[in-house]
Amino acid sequence: MEPINLKSFTDYNLLSFPTKRFALDSLLTFNSTSNSKASSFFLQQQLHQSINLRYPLLHTNASSSSSSSHSRSFAESYLINTLGFSPESAFKASKEARFTSSQKPDSVVNFFRNWGFSNSQLHRIITTEPSFLSCNPHKRVLPKFQFLLSKGASSSDIVYIVTKTPRFISRSLHNHIIPTYEMLHRFLKSDKNTLTCIIRNTLSFVSSHMKPNVELLIDSGVSDSNIVMLLRKWPSIFSTTELLKEVEEVKGLGFDPSKSSFSVALLAKHTVRNSHWDEKVDIFKKWGWSDETVIEAFRRQPNCMLASCDKINAMMGFWVDELGWDALALVKGTNFFGFSLEKRIIPRALVVQYLLAKGLIDKNVSLFTPFIISEKLFLQKYVKCFEENETSHLLKLYQQKMNLPR
């Protein structure tokens, strides 16, 4: 019988050095001691069994190695070589990007590059929407770009919109993009404002909930000015599936849909999770408020629930511990928690403290008026209306805290 050559084994190159040594020793034993007419195949089988008993993971590793080195499809190779995909991401994307020649994907890639998209931006788009590589870009994509251009968008605006939200391209021009744009334009009154809204939150614009949610607010009696405020400042609220529930909750708390406070309260209900809401209530209660007081404060100034927990603590701490004023007085403070502690509350509070100590203002005067009026009016009523020496001192005190040039 001819000796068995170990290197002819399929698994030989997969063996580590100790495993090869054991296999070689086993083979030498077989070759030197066997006098039978057993076939070479039988001895190979015996050797495989012997190795597998000692190294049971060898067969598994060999199998997985074989499966991981599957033959790549044309689409996978294209994604790797043309767009820099990793083998893993190319394999995943190729399930949707089905093509067997470079004609269609080359057309798509060249189209986007001609519009100013970089390779990294193309990579993001194709990762999100692999099927784009099989489309006709001049039919599916170009009309949407031309629509945006007709409304005043720049090429860089289009690149930003599509890169940020590739799903924009998959939305129907006539059934979604144009109707949604026209609805936004009705409220925002100009192409510039409408495009700004879209650029700020493209995800909401492509959402199928955007148009129905605007219509929901209209049917609920929400004023146009409130809808405009939400579109300009918080357009993401229009992509939620919970808007009807949130509108009913805010109405149930007594907010009038025609008032500006309604949109702020709606935003608070939308953005603050229940756990964070309860945490903020507990902080207010720590400073002496009750559950009923918190509700009353929210009705008066709903932005109190939009402030962070740290800011609530800082505002309360300054008002109570530093100024020595009553925490319950803040319940009636219009927009108090929406102001900056460092740039507004502290500088103005120091001026008010000084005036109270000097008897220059009535102790029974509203504590909130100095904080809610404009900068110009504050200076007129609380700084520049006194004698020159007092005015000079007050201005110095105020400007030092405001970090303003004197």
Secondary structure by P-SEA (a helix, b strand, c coil): ccccccccccccccccaaaaaaaaaaaaaaaacccccccaaaaaaaaaaaaaaaccaaaaaaaaaaaaaccccaaaaaaaacccccaaaaaaaaaccccccaaaaaaaaaaaaaacccaaaaaaaaaacccccccccccccaaaaaaaaaacccaaaaaaaaaaccccccccccccaaaaaaaaaaacccaaaaaaaaaaccccccccaaaaaaaaaaaacccaaaaaaaaacccccccccaaaaaaaaaaaaccccccaaaaaaaaaaacccaaaaaaaaaaaaaacccaaaaaaaaaaccccccccaaaaaaaaaaacccccccccccccccccccccccccaaaaaaaaaaaaaaccccccccccccccccaaaaaacccccccaaaaaaaaaaaaaaacccc
